[in-house]
Amino acid sequence: MLLQVSSDEVYEVKYFNIHVLHHRCSFGWQGPLCDQCIPYPGCKHGSCHGSPWQCICDLNWGGLLCDKDLNYCGRHYPCQNGGVCYNTEPDHYKCVCKPGFTGRNCETDIDECSSNPCLHHGTCIDRINRFQCSCLPEWEGTMCQLDSDECRGRPCLNAFNCRNLVGDYICQCQPGWTGKNCDVS
């Protein structure tokens, strides 16, 4: 038995003694009970919330079709090396880098040795947000800027004294001794 009614009403089909109810929903509605609204076509991250053809955005989404990410930082975590992310506009962000890093995502370590800060042929070692100089033996200080006191190590063996010079020393040898360190008799 088949009963047909208008498109808004329920109709019943009897087939092998089983009753099945079929619905034709009003325009903009869907579902077995016709109680689910149809969202606006193309709505990506939203729903109609009880009003057909609407696109009401989910939390942290915006735009006409709810396709603009308002929380890019919280969803993608683009900032590296401890950088802090700020959402600036839909689908856009800005990273504020920790000292020693640069780049859109704080991905680049700043080379503090690029300015050649170590003096007197010292070797620069790049560190995070700092540098370290490895000085030649005759120089010291954070940038190898100070003359070492070469006499401090007592290089003169048979001498009256040791006189420190810039980058060097001179031993005043006792009689009968010669050589740079007064070690040759």
Contacts in CASP RR format, 6 or more apart in sequence:
PFRMAT RR
TARGET T0000
AUTHOR 0000-0000-0000
METHOD contacts of the structure
MODEL  1
MLLQVSSDEVYEVKYFNIHVLHHRCSFGWQGPLCDQCIPYPGCKHGSCHG
SPWQCICDLNWGGLLCDKDLNYCGRHYPCQNGGVCYNTEPDHYKCVCKPG
FTGRNCETDIDECSSNPCLHHGTCIDRINRFQCSCLPEWEGTMCQLDSDE
CRGRPCLNAFNCRNLVGDYICQCQPGWTGKNCDVS
1 12 0 8 1.000
1 13 0 8 1.000
1 14 0 8 1.000
2 11 0 8 1.000
2 13 0 8 1.000
2 14 0 8 1.000
3 11 0 8 1.000
3 12 0 8 1.000
3 13 0 8 1.000
4 11 0 8 1.000
5 11 0 8 1.000
7 24 0 8 1.000
8 24 0 8 1.000
8 26 0 8 1.000
9 24 0 8 1.000
10 21 0 8 1.000
10 22 0 8 1.000
10 23 0 8 1.000
11 21 0 8 1.000
11 22 0 8 1.000
11 24 0 8 1.000
12 19 0 8 1.000
12 20 0 8 1.000
12 21 0 8 1.000
12 22 0 8 1.000
13 19 0 8 1.000
13 20 0 8 1.000
13 22 0 8 1.000
23 31 0 8 1.000
23 32 0 8 1.000
23 33 0 8 1.000
23 34 0 8 1.000
25 31 0 8 1.000
25 34 0 8 1.000
26 34 0 8 1.000
27 52 0 8 1.000
28 37 0 8 1.000
28 38 0 8 1.000
28 52 0 8 1.000
28 53 0 8 1.000
29 35 0 8 1.000
29 36 0 8 1.000
29 37 0 8 1.000
29 38 0 8 1.000
29 52 0 8 1.000
30 36 0 8 1.000
30 37 0 8 1.000
30 38 0 8 1.000
37 47 0 8 1.000
37 48 0 8 1.000
37 49 0 8 1.000
37 50 0 8 1.000
37 51 0 8 1.000
37 52 0 8 1.000
37 53 0 8 1.000
37 54 0 8 1.000
38 48 0 8 1.000
38 52 0 8 1.000
38 53 0 8 1.000
39 46 0 8 1.000
39 47 0 8 1.000
39 48 0 8 1.000
39 52 0 8 1.000
39 53 0 8 1.000
39 54 0 8 1.000
39 55 0 8 1.000
40 48 0 8 1.000
40 53 0 8 1.000
40 54 0 8 1.000
40 55 0 8 1.000
40 65 0 8 1.000
42 55 0 8 1.000
42 65 0 8 1.000
43 55 0 8 1.000
43 65 0 8 1.000
43 66 0 8 1.000
44 61 0 8 1.000
44 65 0 8 1.000
44 66 0 8 1.000
44 67 0 8 1.000
45 57 0 8 1.000
45 58 0 8 1.000
45 61 0 8 1.000
45 62 0 8 1.000
45 66 0 8 1.000
45 67 0 8 1.000
46 55 0 8 1.000
46 56 0 8 1.000
46 57 0 8 1.000
46 58 0 8 1.000
46 61 0 8 1.000
46 66 0 8 1.000
47 54 0 8 1.000
47 55 0 8 1.000
47 56 0 8 1.000
47 58 0 8 1.000
48 54 0 8 1.000
48 55 0 8 1.000
48 56 0 8 1.000
49 56 0 8 1.000
55 64 0 8 1.000
55 65 0 8 1.000
55 66 0 8 1.000
56 66 0 8 1.000
57 63 0 8 1.000
57 66 0 8 1.000
58 66 0 8 1.000
60 69 0 8 1.000
60 70 0 8 1.000
60 71 0 8 1.000
60 75 0 8 1.000
61 67 0 8 1.000
61 68 0 8 1.000
61 69 0 8 1.000
61 70 0 8 1.000
62 68 0 8 1.000
62 70 0 8 1.000
62 90 0 8 1.000
63 90 0 8 1.000
68 90 0 8 1.000
68 91 0 8 1.000
69 75 0 8 1.000
69 90 0 8 1.000
69 91 0 8 1.000
70 87 0 8 1.000
70 90 0 8 1.000
71 87 0 8 1.000
72 78 0 8 1.000
72 85 0 8 1.000
72 87 0 8 1.000
72 91 0 8 1.000
72 92 0 8 1.000
72 93 0 8 1.000
73 79 0 8 1.000
73 85 0 8 1.000
73 86 0 8 1.000
73 87 0 8 1.000
73 93 0 8 1.000
74 85 0 8 1.000
74 87 0 8 1.000
76 93 0 8 1.000
77 85 0 8 1.000
78 85 0 8 1.000
78 93 0 8 1.000
78 95 0 8 1.000
78 104 0 8 1.000
78 105 0 8 1.000
79 85 0 8 1.000
79 93 0 8 1.000
79 95 0 8 1.000
79 96 0 8 1.000
79 97 0 8 1.000
79 105 0 8 1.000
79 106 0 8 1.000
80 101 0 8 1.000
80 105 0 8 1.000
80 106 0 8 1.000
80 107 0 8 1.000
81 97 0 8 1.000
81 98 0 8 1.000
81 101 0 8 1.000
81 106 0 8 1.000
81 107 0 8 1.000
81 109 0 8 1.000
82 97 0 8 1.000
82 98 0 8 1.000
82 101 0 8 1.000
82 106 0 8 1.000
83 95 0 8 1.000
83 96 0 8 1.000
83 97 0 8 1.000
83 98 0 8 1.000
83 101 0 8 1.000
83 106 0 8 1.000
84 95 0 8 1.000
84 96 0 8 1.000
85 93 0 8 1.000
85 94 0 8 1.000
85 95 0 8 1.000
86 93 0 8 1.000
86 94 0 8 1.000
86 95 0 8 1.000
86 96 0 8 1.000
87 93 0 8 1.000
88 94 0 8 1.000
95 103 0 8 1.000
95 104 0 8 1.000
95 105 0 8 1.000
95 106 0 8 1.000
97 103 0 8 1.000
97 106 0 8 1.000
98 106 0 8 1.000
98 129 0 8 1.000
99 129 0 8 1.000
100 109 0 8 1.000
100 110 0 8 1.000
100 112 0 8 1.000
100 128 0 8 1.000
100 129 0 8 1.000
101 107 0 8 1.000
101 108 0 8 1.000
101 109 0 8 1.000
101 110 0 8 1.000
101 128 0 8 1.000
101 129 0 8 1.000
102 108 0 8 1.000
102 110 0 8 1.000
109 126 0 8 1.000
109 128 0 8 1.000
110 129 0 8 1.000
111 126 0 8 1.000
112 124 0 8 1.000
112 126 0 8 1.000
112 127 0 8 1.000
112 129 0 8 1.000
112 130 0 8 1.000
112 131 0 8 1.000
113 124 0 8 1.000
113 125 0 8 1.000
113 126 0 8 1.000
113 131 0 8 1.000
116 124 0 8 1.000
117 124 0 8 1.000
117 131 0 8 1.000
117 133 0 8 1.000
117 143 0 8 1.000
118 124 0 8 1.000
118 131 0 8 1.000
118 133 0 8 1.000
118 134 0 8 1.000
118 135 0 8 1.000
118 143 0 8 1.000
118 144 0 8 1.000
119 139 0 8 1.000
119 143 0 8 1.000
119 144 0 8 1.000
119 145 0 8 1.000
120 135 0 8 1.000
120 136 0 8 1.000
120 138 0 8 1.000
120 139 0 8 1.000
120 144 0 8 1.000
120 145 0 8 1.000
121 136 0 8 1.000
121 144 0 8 1.000
122 133 0 8 1.000
122 134 0 8 1.000
122 135 0 8 1.000
122 136 0 8 1.000
122 139 0 8 1.000
122 144 0 8 1.000
123 133 0 8 1.000
123 134 0 8 1.000
124 131 0 8 1.000
124 132 0 8 1.000
124 133 0 8 1.000
124 134 0 8 1.000
125 131 0 8 1.000
125 132 0 8 1.000
125 133 0 8 1.000
125 134 0 8 1.000
133 141 0 8 1.000
133 142 0 8 1.000
133 143 0 8 1.000
133 144 0 8 1.000
135 141 0 8 1.000
135 144 0 8 1.000
135 148 0 8 1.000
136 144 0 8 1.000
137 148 0 8 1.000
137 150 0 8 1.000
138 147 0 8 1.000
138 148 0 8 1.000
138 150 0 8 1.000
138 167 0 8 1.000
138 168 0 8 1.000
139 145 0 8 1.000
139 146 0 8 1.000
139 147 0 8 1.000
139 148 0 8 1.000
139 167 0 8 1.000
140 146 0 8 1.000
140 147 0 8 1.000
140 148 0 8 1.000
147 164 0 8 1.000
147 166 0 8 1.000
147 167 0 8 1.000
148 167 0 8 1.000
149 164 0 8 1.000
150 162 0 8 1.000
150 164 0 8 1.000
150 165 0 8 1.000
150 167 0 8 1.000
150 168 0 8 1.000
150 169 0 8 1.000
151 162 0 8 1.000
151 163 0 8 1.000
151 164 0 8 1.000
151 169 0 8 1.000
154 162 0 8 1.000
155 162 0 8 1.000
155 169 0 8 1.000
155 171 0 8 1.000
155 180 0 8 1.000
155 181 0 8 1.000
156 162 0 8 1.000
156 169 0 8 1.000
156 171 0 8 1.000
156 172 0 8 1.000
156 173 0 8 1.000
156 181 0 8 1.000
156 182 0 8 1.000
157 177 0 8 1.000
157 181 0 8 1.000
157 182 0 8 1.000
157 183 0 8 1.000
158 173 0 8 1.000
158 174 0 8 1.000
158 176 0 8 1.000
158 177 0 8 1.000
158 182 0 8 1.000
158 183 0 8 1.000
158 185 0 8 1.000
159 171 0 8 1.000
159 172 0 8 1.000
159 173 0 8 1.000
159 174 0 8 1.000
159 177 0 8 1.000
159 181 0 8 1.000
159 182 0 8 1.000
160 172 0 8 1.000
160 173 0 8 1.000
160 174 0 8 1.000
161 171 0 8 1.000
161 172 0 8 1.000
162 169 0 8 1.000
162 170 0 8 1.000
162 171 0 8 1.000
162 172 0 8 1.000
163 169 0 8 1.000
163 170 0 8 1.000
163 171 0 8 1.000
163 172 0 8 1.000
171 179 0 8 1.000
171 180 0 8 1.000
171 181 0 8 1.000
171 182 0 8 1.000
173 179 0 8 1.000
173 182 0 8 1.000
174 182 0 8 1.000
176 185 0 8 1.000
177 183 0 8 1.000
177 184 0 8 1.000
177 185 0 8 1.000
178 184 0 8 1.000
178 185 0 8 1.000
END
